[in-house]
Amino acid sequence: MSRVSSEVAHLAGGVRGVIGQLHRRLRQVDNAGVLTPSQSAVLGRLYRDGPATQAQLAAAEHVRQQSMAATLGVLDELGFLDRARDPRDGRRVILSLSELGEKTVRGVSQNREEWLAQALSTLTAEERETLAKALPLLRRVAQR
């Protein structure tokens, strides 16, 4: 990695810190402690990416298959998952969100957006405009 100025390094630390705080705060809004961050992540991944095997989910979430099995077991007990045999390989199980799982993910997302909208409404119009102008820059940074 190339050297960056101390000014850029300081900015990087500030951006990382604020985004981390915002991420933690949004997770708190999620589900009133019903789901762990790992469980929420798996539900979100299945919602965004569609059905997957346990192995695929473990790889995507960078956890061991045994850890993923425990997470999936809880989600299954809560009724958030549907399981089906892979038509090409009957030994594999394909996991997807149940109707309740999809409803839960949509509810979590709605709660987050409502909380964030309320928080943004406390800013002045000029501050919201500044934030809106920063979004394309943050997207570019995130895509690197």
C-alpha positions as CSV (number, residue, x, y, z in Angstrom):
1,M,0.0,0.0,0.0
2,S,1.3,3.4,-0.9
3,R,2.0,6.0,1.8
4,V,-0.6,8.6,2.5
5,S,-0.4,11.9,4.2
6,S,-1.1,12.2,7.9
7,E,-4.1,14.3,7.0
8,V,-5.6,11.6,4.8
9,A,-4.7,8.9,7.5
10,H,-6.5,11.0,10.1
11,L,-9.5,11.4,7.9
12,A,-9.6,7.7,7.3
13,G,-9.6,7.0,11.0
14,G,-12.5,9.5,11.5
15,V,-14.6,8.0,8.7
16,R,-14.0,4.5,10.0
17,G,-14.9,5.5,13.5
18,V,-18.1,7.3,12.6
19,I,-19.3,4.5,10.2
20,G,-18.5,1.9,12.9
21,Q,-20.6,3.9,15.4
22,L,-23.5,4.3,13.0
23,H,-23.3,0.5,12.2
24,R,-23.4,-0.4,15.9
25,R,-26.3,2.0,16.5
26,L,-28.3,0.6,13.6
27,R,-27.7,-2.9,14.9
28,Q,-29.2,-1.8,18.3
29,V,-32.3,-0.6,16.5
30,D,-32.6,-4.0,14.7
31,N,-34.6,-6.3,16.7
32,A,-34.7,-5.4,20.4
33,G,-32.1,-8.1,21.2
34,V,-34.1,-10.9,19.6
35,L,-31.3,-11.8,17.1
36,T,-27.6,-11.8,17.4
37,P,-25.5,-9.9,14.9
38,S,-24.5,-13.2,13.3
39,Q,-28.1,-14.3,12.9
40,S,-29.1,-10.9,11.5
41,A,-26.2,-11.1,9.0
42,V,-27.3,-14.6,7.8
43,L,-30.9,-13.5,7.4
44,G,-29.8,-10.4,5.5
45,R,-27.5,-12.4,3.2
46,L,-30.3,-14.9,2.3
47,Y,-32.6,-11.9,1.7
48,R,-30.1,-10.2,-0.6
49,D,-28.4,-13.1,-2.3
50,G,-31.1,-15.8,-2.3
51,P,-31.0,-19.5,-1.3
52,A,-27.7,-21.0,-0.3
53,T,-26.1,-24.0,1.4
54,Q,-24.7,-24.0,4.9
55,A,-21.2,-24.2,3.4
56,Q,-21.8,-21.2,1.1
57,L,-23.2,-19.2,4.0
58,A,-20.2,-20.1,6.2
59,A,-17.8,-19.1,3.5
60,A,-19.6,-15.8,2.8
61,E,-19.7,-14.9,6.5
62,H,-16.1,-16.1,7.1
63,V,-17.1,-18.5,9.9
64,R,-16.6,-22.2,10.4
65,Q,-19.3,-24.6,9.2
66,Q,-19.9,-25.7,12.8
67,S,-20.5,-22.1,13.8
68,M,-22.9,-21.6,10.9
69,A,-24.7,-24.8,11.8
70,A,-25.4,-23.4,15.3
71,T,-26.6,-20.0,13.9
72,L,-28.9,-21.8,11.3
73,G,-30.2,-24.1,14.0
74,V,-31.5,-21.1,16.0
75,L,-32.9,-19.4,12.9
76,D,-34.7,-22.7,12.0
77,E,-36.2,-23.0,15.5
78,L,-37.5,-19.5,15.2
79,G,-39.2,-20.4,11.9
80,F,-37.1,-18.0,9.8
81,L,-35.8,-20.7,7.4
82,D,-37.1,-23.1,4.8
83,R,-35.0,-26.1,3.9
84,A,-35.1,-28.1,0.6
85,R,-33.0,-30.8,-0.9
86,D,-30.8,-29.7,-3.8
87,P,-32.4,-31.2,-6.9
88,R,-28.9,-31.8,-8.4
89,D,-27.4,-33.3,-5.3
90,G,-29.9,-34.8,-2.8
91,R,-27.2,-34.8,-0.1
92,R,-27.1,-31.0,0.0
93,V,-29.7,-28.8,1.7
94,I,-30.6,-25.5,0.2
95,L,-31.6,-22.9,2.8
96,S,-33.9,-19.9,2.0
97,L,-36.0,-17.5,4.0
98,S,-39.4,-18.6,5.1
99,E,-42.3,-16.1,4.9
100,L,-41.7,-15.2,8.5
101,G,-38.0,-14.8,7.8
102,E,-38.6,-12.4,4.9
103,K,-41.1,-10.4,7.0
104,T,-38.5,-10.2,9.8
105,V,-35.8,-8.9,7.5
106,R,-38.2,-6.3,5.9
107,G,-39.2,-5.2,9.4
108,V,-35.6,-4.8,10.6
109,S,-34.8,-2.8,7.5
110,Q,-37.8,-0.6,8.0
111,N,-37.0,0.0,11.7
112,R,-33.4,1.0,10.8
113,E,-34.6,3.4,8.1
114,E,-37.2,4.9,10.4
115,W,-34.7,5.4,13.1
116,L,-32.2,6.9,10.6
117,A,-34.8,9.2,9.1
118,Q,-35.8,10.5,12.5
119,A,-32.1,11.1,13.3
120,L,-31.6,12.9,10.0
121,S,-34.6,15.1,10.6
122,T,-32.8,16.6,13.6
123,L,-30.2,18.1,11.2
124,T,-30.7,21.4,9.5
125,A,-31.6,21.4,5.8
126,E,-28.0,22.6,5.0
127,E,-26.5,19.7,7.0
128,R,-28.7,17.2,5.2
129,E,-27.7,18.7,1.9
130,T,-24.0,18.4,2.9
131,L,-24.6,14.7,3.8
132,A,-26.4,14.1,0.5
133,K,-23.5,15.5,-1.4
134,A,-21.1,13.2,0.5
135,L,-23.0,10.0,-0.5
136,P,-21.5,9.6,-4.0
137,L,-18.0,10.0,-2.5
138,L,-18.6,7.4,0.2
139,R,-20.0,5.0,-2.5
140,R,-16.8,5.5,-4.5
141,V,-14.7,4.7,-1.5
142,A,-16.8,1.7,-0.6
143,Q,-16.4,0.3,-4.1
144,R,-12.6,0.4,-4.1
